[in-house]
Amino acid sequence: MPAIRNISVGLPVKDGHVLVLAGRDHSVGADFHRAIGGGIEFGERADDALRREFMEELGVSLVGSGLLAVCENIFTYEGEPGHEIAHIFAVVCAELDAVPLDAELHVLDEGSPVRWVPIDDLRDGVRPLYPAGALEALCALIGADA
């Protein structure tokens, strides 16, 4: 039986943009954005997992973080069911603040593209932001409606 996965993800915000991973579900031909982060290991606190994931995935140290929401995400990806409990954080990172808005980064361990996306583009719903609840947490952070 599949397990529920606990994850920590972060939302770096800069000048009306958020830094997210660009993904594609090839089984249905759908593009999406995903908050940066990953699994929480046994005995690890959610905020420590967040810091570890940003170091592993982008090679950066977070200056600060604040929990925005904890959301349940039940989904299908590449034809397989998934179930996550997502701890969604606002993050502050001087290294990422220095990255230009037109830059494209890549996740160090798997190569997925990471880029700054205008928050207004996420609210149009054409390319959704995952995990579930991340867009609402982001809009609450910036004081806008989802």
Summary of the structure (lengths in Angstrom):
residues: 146
radius of gyration: 14.3
end to end distance: 34.4
largest distance: 43.7
contacts: 441
relative contact order: 0.26
helix: 21%
strand: 45%
